[in-house]
Amino acid sequence: MSRRNNVRGPTSALTEFLKESGITPTTIARRARTRQVEQPAQLEAGPSNAQQNGDQPESGPRGTNGNAEEYASDHLDETDEEQPAQKKRKMTKTAEAKEKAKAKANAKKKKGDDEDFEDSDEDEDAYTALSKMWKDNSKPPVGSFENCARCNKQFTVTKYTMAANPPPGFLCHLCAKASGADPFKKPAAPRKRKAATEKRNVVHFEERRFPSLASLCIKIISHYIDDVEALGDIGSINLDELAKSLARNRSLTPQNAPLFYNVENTNLTLYDVTHLTPPAFNTLAALNPNLTSLRLDFCGRIDDTVMDSWTTSLPHLKRIELLGPFLIRIAAWKKFFETHPNLEGFLITQSPRFDLECTKAMVDNCKNIKELRLNEIGKMDDAILNEIKQYGEQLTYLEIAYPGVPEALSDDVVVDLMSAVGASLKHLNLSNNVNLTDGFLFQGLKPHARQLSTLVLANLPELTDAGVAEFFDTWKAAVQDHPNRALVNLDLSRNHELSDKALISLLKHSKKSLTNLNINGWKTTSQEVLKGIARQCPRLQKLDISWCREVDDWVIKELVEKCDKIQEVKVWGCQRLSLQCPRKRGVTITGVEIHVAA
């Protein structure tokens, strides 16, 4: 049965290699016949040997060398008369090697045996047909001449020569560039993957102590909060700690919230009421009718219906602190102010609908406001500040920070506000009002704010190092006869222009009274000046020196050795610290960043 067919496919690597070496089925068959002729005429006496040298046909359909003749189908039809002629073609090994070299040379210069192989009737490899196609389209040798497939100009082939698209042919360098490809472009280096073991470690040096019995009980109660009613009254002393524990996991629900309710409650603080619904807030007011102070964090579900119910359910309310009352509308705010004229503290954060109209209602109805916080109010502007001025010197706590538009408040209007309300202020926060400059310090704070104990001026990019230094130097002289002239809490974080001069001056001003100091982001402050914090602040308890580039183990050593009351130090972004960072019992050091390979 003939094995010839017209099926063609990809050429294997072995077939391509044999073909380029001049080794084809024809040459293989020729070598097999040569080896057969070179064998001795008679290996041994006997009829079997005679059969090999006689005129008898070869044993088997493909002869004695079946494997060699298997692919030489063009010789299957040879007659016995050709055998004597083949026997005369005896070659030595040297002659055979020369013939191999000659065949290889002929295969490179012309088709030679390949044409015979393609046109003959031999049984060829099923994947041999495409090998010649790939060979014909292969890149010509470097240094040879070719005609450009596009402009027909002759050019010299180099290693940068590119094939035409669509084929056939090759392009000169000019035509290759004109087609949008860059023949000289180096291949992109493979992207190196980071070692799987590399990771970023953040080390917190914190003392580990055995938990108290009360803390263990609170932990157990917070875990089984849904069944806590079976325990009865757990006491008001631990309710605040339990509320904080529930806030960490957001476990407070309408079902377990009544644990904190009592008709005798006057103060109620819940640190995370995300899961409480409007009916749950109505229940809160109904079960705590005598509240005078209420604080609710993450209270985004409070809406107008809740505020309407509070107008009658909480008649004694004097202080309210809300974080995230997004849904309350203007009419609800106005009604709340009208029904609570005795309000003394109004502190809200993130209320986008609170506007000038609400502020006027508050000022007109709540004449006794002493604590005021309007943080992250989207509609904050100069007009609202002009209304707040009417409270005058009765304000002791004021926060107008992070307005919806940081440029909304002008320097002059804030100075005017301080002239009206600054005399009695003990707490002031004007963070992220980016238009405030050194002029505000000299015209607003210096002459009018003489009782401040807490000052927060974070992210005011217009403040300068020299201006802040001069302010603290002259502010002390201006209030030297006042008993509350020194600051207790000072936050000047994220003011990247501040450095050595400002720190030296503020330490001279308040070094004996400071308990909390935040200079996060003072990146150019020198190491010697940073060490002066430990030497001059004996009452310091909390310190944030994150992103101060000069902080190292020696700065921390000064703090833990010379600040006897220090409790917490934040050092995020201080990459000069090491694992040998000094520690001290009772001092928590947060944010030691160390890059190591595990």
Buried (B, 14 or more C-beta within 10 A) or exposed (E): EEEEEEEBEEBEEEBBEBBEBBBBBBBBBBBBBBEBBBEEEEEEEEEEBEEBEEEEEBEEEBBEBEEBBBBBBBBBEEEEEEBEEBBEEEBEEEEEEEBBEEBBEBBEEEEBBBEBBBEBEBBBBEBBBBBBEEEEEEEEEEEEEBEBBBEEEEBEBEEEBBBBEEEEBBBBBEBBBEBEEEBEEEEEEEEEEEEEEEEEEEBEBEEEEEEEEEEEBBEEBBEEBEEBEEEEEBEEEBBBBBBBBBBEEEBBBBEBBEBBBBEEBEEBBBBBBBBBBBEBBBBBBBBBBEBBBBBBBBBBBBBBBBBBBBBEBBEEBBBBBBBBBEBBEBBBBBBBBEBBEEBBBBBBBBBBBBBBEBBBBBBBBBBEBBBBBBBBBBBBBBEBBBBBBBBEEBBBBBBBBBBEEBEBBBBBBBBBBBBBBBBBBBBBBBBBBBBBBBBBBBBBBBBBBBBBBBBBBBBBBBBBBBBBBBBBBBBBEBBEEEEEBBBBBBBBBBBBBBBBBBBBBBBBBBBEBBBBBBBBBBBEBBBEBBBBBBEBBBBBBBBBBBBBBBBBBEBBBBBBEBBEEBEBBBBBBBBBBEEEBBBBEEBBBBBBBEEEEE
